[in-house]
Every structure is written in structure tokens, then in C-alpha cells.
Amino acid sequence: MKRCYHTYDKGVKKAMTSIVFMGTPDFSAPILQSLIDNPAYDVVAVLTQPDRPVGRKHTLKPTPVKEVAVKANIPVLQPNKLSGSDEMKQIISLAPDFIITAAYGQFLPTKLLAAAKMGAINVHASLLPKYRGGAPIHYAVLNGDEKTGVTIMYMVKEMDAGDIIAQKELPILSEDNTGTLFDKLSLLGRDLLLSTLPKLISGDITPIPQNIDQVSFSPNIQPNEEVLDFTQPAQVVHNHVRGLFPFPIAHTTIKGTRTKIQKTHLVDEKTDALPGTVVKKGKHELWLATGDGQVIAIDELQPAGKPKMTITDYLNGHANFAEGDQVITYD
């Protein structure tokens, strides 16, 4: 591998730290960009998931990480399956100082992890050992957590089980959803990585093993978990909407029409009405009863086959129910 150099004060040259970066979604892109922009690091290759078809025309769309890498003229590898692939052999042959992953989307074989001379590390969007797995941000919002954060850890064969190198907390605000936290945690992860790498290189960090007794998991959201249950307490329903926005988006069935719910807020009002019953309907308001008697307001939604709309626009075209109607029913 060709070594690149940068010049420090007094003309002293030092070899740049070589990095193979592995990531896929928007969360990963700012982290990669920060490594590219930093003169101390040489990103020699990028691995990301294959381009996927999107839209009605099924046009192939590159991942956000690929877009960053291509713009910087960095070689991009996109194996469907990493283990045993030619792409994996290429990475091993590079023998980089670090392999750095951030929401890549595939397991890394032990042989590949061992190829990094200074270590394979991961930027994970939770305060490990809480929420190992692929959907830590979703679960933090779904569960109504008051804080989340980013962990940088060594990678091992077991998922998200490596020793902790660094952590940084972030409060979850009442107005946050999964989308806003993705953006915040991406930047937090970027900054934490940049402050941590020099310490790793100098050996000025003592990794901390994860506490096995505190481990919890956050598996990828399944289709059946996208369904809203208004028999649950209002806060649970509200967190469900927040936790699945902007993807995959929670849904329910209103008067026989499958309807995605993008935004809600809690109303300081109690009711004895059955869950899913319209408590208030006005020009700009649709309030529904929930399982604990607290009222929840629908702010933005999308009926099947229709565009996303505000509750005002929705009510202008959906006047076929009234206060007291149970528009969401349960057997």
C-alpha cells in the first residue's frame, strides 16, 4: 500500500494513519466526510451496501456514504455479502491501520477485523451495553428514554460486544423523533471519533469491558411493530409515532383505511371513551381516546394512496365521521 504523508511544524513528515471506512446511511456520511477532511488520515477504501432501486421506476440509488466517497475519488466496494468475497480479500491486502464502521449493515468476519493493524472500531448510536443491534435510536425513542448517546468500541465477533473506548451522552428532548436524533447522533459520533482517534493512536486510552448484566438489544423494526395500538397509554402511542418517524412510519386503520401517522401530540384532557374514539373534531383538530383515558391529537398523517397532509387538510376531505365515533376499532 502506498503511504501518504503530511507535514507538521518544523518540516517534520509523519505517515498518515490509513483507514478503511465501512458505512451506509445518512448517519455515516458526516463521519466519513470528517475523516476525509482531516489531514492526519488517509481513507484508502470505503465499503458500503449495494445500490438499491427506489421509486416507481426502480432507479438505482447510491448510498449516502458512496456519494461522499465518489466525490472524494476514494475506491468504493459494495459486496452483497462481505464474508468470503473478493472485496474482503482486497481490504485484508490493504492492511490498514484502522477499520472504522458506522452503520454498515453487515457482520464483519474475524479474519477481516484482524487485518486492521491498530484495531477495528465501531461508532454505535447508543450508550452500550444498552441497545446492541441495528435500531438503537428507534428503541430509545420508542421506550421513552430521557437520554441516549454514542459509543466507540472495539469490534469483536459478537454483535456490539467489544470493549468501550469512548462514550458521549445526549438528552432526548420532548420534540425529538428518530429522524432528529439520527442527525444529532451522527454529528456527536463524528466529533467523538475525531477526539478519540489521536488518543487511540498514542495508546492513551484504556478500554472498558461492557457490563454483561446491563446488556439489552435493539433488533431491526419488523412490519408488525409498525402498527399503532390505541388501547395502549397515550404516551406509549405518542412515543411509537416519534420512534418510527421518518422511517418506517407507524400506521393504523381509520374507518377502514390504512393510514400512516407521522406526528402527534398529547392533550391535557381525560376521557371515558373507548380507545380510538373521536373526542374532538374541528377544522384543525382531531383528538382520539387512548387506553389510559388520556387524549392524543393527530397532527400529520397519510391515508393509503394519498400524499402526506396536515390534519387540517385531512379533515377538509374526511367529514364522514363525528365526535363520539370509534374510528379505530379493536376486536
URPEQUI-V36079 format. One record per run of one state. SS is the DSSP state (@ for helix, = for strand, . for the rest). FROM is the first residue (numbers start at 1). TO is the last residue. If there is no record, write none. Layout:
ss=SS from=FROM to=TO
ss=SS from=FROM to=TO
This chain:
ss=. from=1 to=4
ss== from=5 to=7
ss=. from=8 to=8
ss=@ from=9 to=11
ss=. from=12 to=12
ss== from=13 to=15
ss=. from=16 to=16
ss== from=17 to=23
ss=. from=24 to=25
ss=@ from=26 to=37
ss=. from=38 to=40
ss== from=41 to=47
ss=. from=48 to=51
ss== from=52 to=54
ss=. from=55 to=58
ss== from=59 to=61
ss=. from=62 to=63
ss=@ from=64 to=71
ss=. from=72 to=75
ss== from=76 to=77
ss=. from=78 to=85
ss=@ from=86 to=94
ss=. from=95 to=97
ss== from=98 to=102
ss=. from=103 to=109
ss=@ from=110 to=113
ss=. from=114 to=118
ss== from=119 to=124
ss=. from=125 to=131
ss== from=132 to=132
ss=. from=133 to=135
ss=@ from=136 to=142
ss=. from=143 to=146
ss== from=147 to=154
ss=. from=155 to=163
ss== from=164 to=171
ss=. from=172 to=177
ss=@ from=178 to=202
ss=. from=203 to=207
ss== from=208 to=208
ss=. from=209 to=211
ss=@ from=212 to=214
ss=. from=215 to=216
ss== from=217 to=217
ss=. from=218 to=222
ss=@ from=223 to=226
ss== from=227 to=227
ss=. from=228 to=233
ss=@ from=234 to=243
ss=. from=244 to=249
ss== from=250 to=254
ss=. from=255 to=256
ss== from=257 to=270
ss=. from=271 to=276
ss== from=277 to=281
ss=. from=282 to=285
ss== from=286 to=289
ss=. from=290 to=293
ss== from=294 to=303
ss=. from=304 to=308
ss== from=309 to=310
ss=@ from=311 to=317
ss=. from=318 to=325
ss== from=326 to=326
ss=. from=327 to=331
